[in-house]
C-alpha cells in the first residue's frame, strides 16, 4: 500500500507531540469480538485481526498490529454494530426497527481490558494544533476522515496510526464517529508488551450486557 504523501512530516509532528503532550492512561476499556474467533485473552488484545485487515487508524498487511477498544460499553456496542450490520437483514434496518434480533449478541463476547500506558489524546487542542501544522486537521476532520474508506493508499488517519506505532507511541485516544461525544483507545500492542512501562491485559470476558442489546 502506498504511504500517505505527508508521512514524513506527520512522523516529525507526532514525535514532537510524544515528547511534549503525551499523557498517562490507567483505566478499563472494552472490546467486543466474534465469540468463535477472537475471544481468548491472547487474541483479544493481540491486534492481529486489525493488523491484517487494516482499520481506521492503521493500514493493513500486519505492518501495524492494532487493538481497537472503547472507554465505555455503550461506545463498544455502537462500534461493533457498525461492523456487524452485514448480518442484520436489510428489511430490519430499512424499516427503522430499533430492537435487534433476540439472538444477535449471541455471536459476540465482550472483554474488559485493563490498560496502563502513555498515549496521545486527540481531544487535546495542543495535539490537534500540532498535527494541523502539517495538514488541515481538526476535530471535525477526524470524524470525516474516520468515515473514509482507503482506496489506493493510506488515509490520513492510517498514516497517523502507522507513524505513531513506528516512533513508539503506545496508544491514541480518539473520538468515536459512531457514538458522538465518546472516545476510543487505539492501542499498539507491540509497544505495550515490551515497554519500559505499560500494562495491557484482559480482566474479564463475558456476554454483552443485556441492557445494551439495542441500537444506540
N, C-alpha and C positions, 0 to 999 in steps of 0.2 A: 504494500500500500504506500503510495507517495506521501511523504511527510508534508505537513502544512507549511506554507511558504514563510510563516513567521516563527518557525520552530526555534531557531537560534535565539532570536530576540526574546521570545517567551521564556526560554530557559534562563537567560540572564535576569529577567524581571522576577521570575519565581525564586531564583536563588537569593536575590535581594530581599524578597518577602520572607523567605525562610529565616534569614539572619535577623530581620528586624520585627517581623509581625507574626511569627508562629505562636501558637497557644497550646497549652496542655488540655487534653480532654480525658476525663475519667468518669465513665458512666456505662449504663446498659443501653445497648442498641438492639434492633430487631431485624430479622431477616426471614422471609417466607420462601420456602423452596418446595419443589415437587417431592412428594414423600418417597417415591421409588428411585430417585436419582441422587439427590444431594443431601439427604437428611441424616448424615452422620457427623459427629463432632469434627472429624478431619475435613470432610468435603465442604461442610457448611461455610467455612472461613478460608478455604484454600485459594479462592479467586480463580480457579481453573476454568470454570464454565464461562464467565465473562471474559477471561483472558483469551479463550479460544474464539468465541463468537464476536467479541467486541461489545462495547456498551457506550453510553452517552459520554463517559469520561475516560474511555480507553479504547485504543484501536484493537482489532482482533489479531489472531495469529500467535497468541501466547507471548507477545512482546511484553505485555503489561498485565500480570495477574492482578485482578481487581475484585474486591468484595464489596458489594453494594448493601448498605444497611440503612435503617431509618431510626430516628430518635424516638419515635412513638409508634405504638402498634397500629393506630389508625393510618399513619403515613405508609407503613409497610404494606397494609392491606390495599391502599389506593395504588401503590406502585405495582403490586402483584396483579391486581385486576387489569391494569393496562396491558400487561404482557400475557395474560391468560384469557383475554376475551375471545381468542380464536376457538375456544371450546364452549363458548356460550352461544346458543342458537341465535341466528340473526333476528328472528322474529321477536325474541325476548327484548333485545336491545331496541329494535325499531319501534316497538310499542311502548317503550318507556317504563317497563316494569321495574320496580325498584328493588324487589327481593330476588336474590339469586336462587337457582335451583337448590333444593334441600341438600343434595349430596355434593354440591360444588366444592366445598372446602375439604371434603374427604381426601382429595388428591394432594393436599398440601400439609406441611408441618411448619411450625414457627420456632425459630431458635432465638433465645435471649443470649446475647453475646456481651461479655464484659470486655471493655477496652480501656486501655491507658496508653495514650500516645500523643505525639506532637502533630498538630495539623495546621493547615492554612484555613482560616474561616472566611468564606466568601460572603458572609453577612457583614464583614468588616469593610467600612468605607476605605480604610487605608490599603487593604489588599486590592480592592476593586480599582482604586485610583492608580495604583502602580501598574496593574495589567492594562489599564486604559491608556497608558503612555505608549504602549506597543500597538494597540488596535482599538477600535471603537467598542469598548467593553463597559457594561454597567449591569445593574441588577436585572433590568429588562432584557438585555442581551442574553444573559444566561438562560432565561426561560425560552426565548425564541430559538437560540442555538440548541437547547436541550431537545426541542421538538423536531429538529432537523435530522434526517437520515443521512448517513455517509453515502456519497455517490461514487466519486472517483479517487478519493483520498481522505486524509484525516479531516475531521471537522475541527473547528477552533477548540471546542471543549476536549476532544480526544487528544489534541496536541498539548493542551494544558495538563491533562492527566498523565500522559507519557513523560513529558518533561519533569513533572513533579516526582514521579517514581524514579526517574533516572538520577535526580540530584538528592535522593534520599528522604524526601518528604514521606511521612507515614500515612497521612490521610488528608482529605479535603472535606470540609463541612460546607455543603452546597444546598441551595434552595430546591425544594421539590416542585416540579412542574405539575404533578398530579394531585398534590394536596397543598394548595397555596397557603403560605404563611408558616409551613413546616419545613424541616430540614432533614437531609440525608447525610450520612457519613460514608464517604467513599474511601475505602481502606486499601492500601497496597501491602498485602501480607509479606511480601519479600522483604520489605523494610521494617517490619514489626517483629518477625520471628527471630531475627538475629541482630537486634539493635543493642546499643549501649543501655538503652532503657526503653520500656514499652511492654505492653501486655495485650494479648488477644486470645480469648478462649471462650468456648461455648459453655454457658452456665446451665442451660436447660433447653430441651427440645420437646415440643408437645403440639397439641392441636391448636389451631387458630381459635381464640376465644369466641364463643357464640355471639356475644354482643356486637361483634364486628362483622357478622355474616350478612352484610348488606352493602349496596352501593353507597358511596360517600358523596 
